[in-house]
Amino acid sequence: MLLASCAAAGAQQVPGEKRLRVVHTNDVHGHLLSAPTPWSGGRPVGGMAVLAAYFDSAAAHFDGPTLVLSGGDDMQGTAVSNLSAGRAAIQAMNAAGYDAAALGNHEFDWGQDTLRARVRESRFPWLAANLYLAGTTRNPAWVRPWVMIRRGGVKVAVVGVALAETPRIVLPDRVAGLEFGPEAPAIDRSARQARAAGADFVVVAIHSGAVCTEPGRAPEEASTGCTGDVLDVARALTERVDLIVGGHTHRRVVTEQGGVPVLEAGSYSEGFSVTDLARSGGRTRVAYRAVRVPWADSVHPDTAVARIVGAWDRRVRAVSESPVASLAAALDTVGGDFPLGRLMADGFRRVAHAQAALVNDGSIRRGLPAGTLTFGDLYELQPFKNMVVVQDVTGGVLRAALENALGKNGKPDANVAGITVAYDPAAPAGARVRSVRLDDGRELGDADRISLASSEFVAAGGDGYTMLRGVAARSSGVLDIDAVIAHLRALPQPAAAPTDKRWVPVRVDPAR
Ligand SMILES: [Zn+2]
């Protein structure tokens, strides 16, 4: 059993042997605070102060240096991290003693300027051997392909790799000017350089993962039936590496490929991997590898990390509990076309100074209560922090977008402003929109032009709005949440949502 070999490795230590312990997390996604999980039976798990305590304990119980690595996607996902655009996460990681991190796709969510600021604040390097300035073979100045870490007489090369498919899953402007190359050749190149520089161990941190079949296994047991990109990358390597720690799929992975351990530690700070490596006589042994659960109630959280996370939590609470407006009546999200959605579309239209607006229902995440609304209520209404953008579209493109909003079942799945759409729910898809009228009563022709406000997600073709993808989009400079807050505040208080029907079903009698 894997755990049993841990003690054995300690007993077998021979003079001159180089030893290294590597602990790793991935996809923490801003989960800096301990919390129960769906599977923890009410017990709190994780949080950066708790992880830091486990890292310290792992280092203290090992006779040799310990490295702490991240497989990426560290910042995006919770209010405590997102409201500082990841600064809170970086400060917590600094204090928790991370030594290096692979660059995850979600690191790009707030744009390259913000990412570079976060990288500057990090006391550890961000690594991406396969990230290049477009049209070159040079890495951007703010990432490094690999680093040599000298600790306790051991030289460890850490090679970092970004997700090769990042440009296909983030907004185009987030990765403008960058190219993501194949992983394996970039690792091979870095590993060659690292060995030539005298590395005792070469460890790969990669934002790429696997999925395993897990029939009720304990976290520390080996995984079975694993497939995934990280294993394909491991198979494609020509240079020898000693350990691969991954991420991205949010799974627990404890496996190996060609004798090289491949590990992934779940997500949301609910797991961390531990691997011990020993090298003597030109041979490297993997003594122990596992994923463990950082139970929050079985350690004393690291006080320095807890202080940082606690301060951010208080700041965020002060913001999230602050009142922003008051609402005359509770608003739900029932039906595809509802007053709350119309109110939001009005907000988009207002801040973008557009003739029309469209808000996809998928971006509307909760209803709102009557009475005082807090920033936290609005944050939960629209947690994605998308920019409101404007596109000058033809009537024909808008009609195609509205057809998409009618989806498969002929029911609207978006809320609009500035227009009234007459549609025939029974008509075949593509022929359901009968007319689009502007607020002044004019009917929009297919060749007419109209300025349309929507989220950058919709404008980039998300949720099936591919007809908008090719149309140039101007940023309003206002985030979706701020657009709706600004609109709510501009209304007489308590604010009321619009009751006018903007999607009007009509039955067109084919006999007439
Ligand atoms: Zn990811």
Residues whose N, C-alpha, C, O or C-beta is under 5 A from the ligand:
A	BS01	ZN	D73 G104 N105 H106 H248
